[in-house]
Amino acid sequence: MGRVSGKVALITGGASGLGAEDARVLAREGASVVITDIQDDLGAQVAAKIPNCKYFSHDVRDERRWSEIVADTIKTFGRLDILVNNAGLVRFGTIEDLSYADYKLQVEVMLNGTFLGCKAAIPYMTKSGGGAIINMSSIGGIKGISSIPAYAGAKGGIIALTRSVAVHCQEKGYKIRVNAIAPGGIETPMTAQAVAQLGPDDVGLAQSRDHGMGKPEDVANLVLFLASEEGRFITGTTITIDNGETMK
Ligand SMILES: NC(=O)c1ccc[n+]([C@@H]2O[C@H](COP(=O)([O-])OP(=O)(O)OC[C@H]3O[C@@H](n4cnc5c(N)ncnc54)[C@H](O)[C@@H]3O)[C@@H](O)[C@H]2O)c1
């Protein structure tokens, strides 16, 4: 028996990096998995290599598409137990340089996308007796990093959103646990893009590097723990996974 046997997971931004690894680990532990993304070729390739995994094209900013995705997940695998709101992107620039368009893009994808995901999934999870929602925040939502004010705002918002949605689910007796994960530097295409654009001497990147870079499976193992019965007494919290970068 795997640790999430018989469960069905929906992971946004699953074509790459952390989302793809979450899919591999949850599937290895017995879950059926739907991954969604806007990188359709890559998403389909990732899903093809994972047992009981389907790819659907989905921009997380699209509210109508969210209802279709949740309905298609139920149609394909019969239920929905785990939602990982993972899709994300970063645009660099200090408060003086970053455009309002780039600010809005990051907030819309990460904060609004997470709001829409919770809103779409909760009615189905209540029908199947409960579930686990895991929202991908970042240490950027906890500490100040001058090169990513909008990313940080979106990720800080995810922490607050997570808490309030968790309280709501508990008040309603829904048995849906809602938590956030705040990773530090993890080796993915997103961090490779950061090094390419900011250069190795960037202060924020140097601080992450000082604490060592984590691997996608470090985060996926935490997703698995929160999604499984092992995490049953944890809700409304944000767990940092950063080798101590935010501890002082
Ligand atoms: N890698 C890190 O060090 C790190 C640290 C903290 C938080 N995070 C967060 O983890 C999550 C995954 O990041 P990653 O490092 O794997 O990056 P990644 O770039 O490898 O993956 C992000 C995925 O999200 C998808 N995406 C972007 N916009 C989308 C949209 N509008 N709709 C649907 N999908 C969309 C991308 O196509 C991509 O496949 C992000 O939310 C990121 O902010 C990453």
The ligand as a MOL file (V3000), in Angstrom:
LIG
                    3D

  0  0  0     0  0            999 V3000
M  V30 BEGIN CTAB
M  V30 COUNTS 44 48 0 0 0
M  V30 BEGIN ATOM
M  V30 1 N 12.2950 26.4940 -7.4030 0
M  V30 2 C 12.3300 27.1990 -6.2640 0
M  V30 3 O 13.3920 27.4450 -5.6990 0
M  V30 4 C 11.0510 27.6890 -5.6550 0
M  V30 5 C 11.1310 28.3110 -4.3930 0
M  V30 6 C 9.9590 28.7630 -3.8030 0
M  V30 7 C 8.7480 28.6110 -4.4400 0
M  V30 8 N 8.6970 28.0280 -5.6740 0 CHG=1
M  V30 9 C 7.3800 27.8960 -6.2920 0
M  V30 10 O 7.1530 26.5530 -6.6800 0
M  V30 11 C 6.2720 26.5270 -7.8010 0
M  V30 12 C 6.9040 25.6900 -8.9120 0
M  V30 13 O 8.0740 26.3650 -9.3670 0
M  V30 14 P 9.2810 25.6260 -10.1160 0
M  V30 15 O 10.5180 26.0500 -9.4460 0
M  V30 16 O 8.9740 24.1990 -10.2760 0 CHG=-1
M  V30 17 O 9.2420 26.4090 -11.5050 0
M  V30 18 P 8.9990 25.9010 -12.9990 0
M  V30 19 O 9.1320 27.1040 -13.8380 0
M  V30 20 O 9.8460 24.7210 -13.2770 0
M  V30 21 O 7.4700 25.4090 -12.9720 0
M  V30 22 C 6.3870 26.2870 -12.9100 0
M  V30 23 C 5.3050 25.7690 -13.8440 0
M  V30 24 O 4.1500 26.6320 -13.7360 0
M  V30 25 C 3.6350 26.7840 -15.0300 0
M  V30 26 N 2.8190 27.9920 -15.1720 0
M  V30 27 C 3.2340 29.2840 -15.2550 0
M  V30 28 N 2.1910 30.0880 -15.4580 0
M  V30 29 C 1.0760 29.3120 -15.5010 0
M  V30 30 C -0.3080 29.5710 -15.6870 0
M  V30 31 N -0.7670 30.8170 -15.8980 0
M  V30 32 N -1.1680 28.5240 -15.6440 0
M  V30 33 C -0.7100 27.2600 -15.4430 0
M  V30 34 N 0.5930 26.9590 -15.2980 0
M  V30 35 C 1.4680 27.9710 -15.3150 0
M  V30 36 C 4.8630 26.8590 -15.9360 0
M  V30 37 O 4.5330 26.6130 -17.2880 0
M  V30 38 C 5.7410 25.7910 -15.3110 0
M  V30 39 O 5.5500 24.5340 -15.9170 0
M  V30 40 C 6.0210 27.9850 -8.1890 0
M  V30 41 O 4.8140 28.4350 -7.6120 0
M  V30 42 C 7.2060 28.7000 -7.5660 0
M  V30 43 O 6.9280 30.0500 -7.3260 0
M  V30 44 C 9.8190 27.5610 -6.2910 0
M  V30 END ATOM
M  V30 BEGIN BOND
M  V30 1 1 1 2
M  V30 2 2 2 3
M  V30 3 1 2 4
M  V30 4 1 4 5
M  V30 5 2 4 44
M  V30 6 2 5 6
M  V30 7 1 6 7
M  V30 8 2 7 8
M  V30 9 1 8 9
M  V30 10 1 8 44
M  V30 11 1 9 10
M  V30 12 1 9 42
M  V30 13 1 10 11
M  V30 14 1 11 12
M  V30 15 1 11 40
M  V30 16 1 12 13
M  V30 17 1 13 14
M  V30 18 2 14 15
M  V30 19 1 14 16
M  V30 20 1 14 17
M  V30 21 1 17 18
M  V30 22 2 18 19
M  V30 23 1 18 20
M  V30 24 1 18 21
M  V30 25 1 21 22
M  V30 26 1 22 23
M  V30 27 1 23 24
M  V30 28 1 23 38
M  V30 29 1 24 25
M  V30 30 1 25 26
M  V30 31 1 25 36
M  V30 32 1 26 27
M  V30 33 1 26 35
M  V30 34 2 27 28
M  V30 35 1 28 29
M  V30 36 1 29 30
M  V30 37 2 29 35
M  V30 38 1 30 31
M  V30 39 2 30 32
M  V30 40 1 32 33
M  V30 41 2 33 34
M  V30 42 1 34 35
M  V30 43 1 36 37
M  V30 44 1 36 38
M  V30 45 1 38 39
M  V30 46 1 40 41
M  V30 47 1 40 42
M  V30 48 1 42 43
M  V30 END BOND
M  V30 END CTAB
M  END
